[in-house]
Amino acid sequence: MLYITIEDFYAQAESAVRLTREQERACAAAMAAGDTDARRRLIQSYLPYVALAIRRAPADIRTLHTVYAAIAALERGVDTFNFQQESETFAHHLSWRLRQCLTRCIADR
């Protein structure tokens, strides 16, 4: 995903389709079997969460660099999260990763 402006990112995030928990698990199983399209669908479905976290961040760190760092955190989260577990949702796991990412962006400025 390459964005030229933050507005491009926000536009793509607004058009993202949210997956149900069962669809997430099916995508995770397909991703484990090597399906890169399933990974892309999982990432696309959580772009609105990333956009919301960036909109809530301080104004001076709302840059394209922060967008790319947050998307990298999303990709790492999709790659490492166990979607088959019942205890924690991916949205909760992602919120933790995004908070860490934004904290690093604030510290780096």
Buried (B, 14 or more C-beta within 10 A) or exposed (E): EEBEEBEBBBEBBEEBEEBEEEBBEBBBEBBEEEBEEBBBBBBBBBBBBBBEBBEEBEEEBBBEEBBBBBBEBBBEBBEEBEBEEEEEBBEEBBBEBBEEBBEBBEEEE
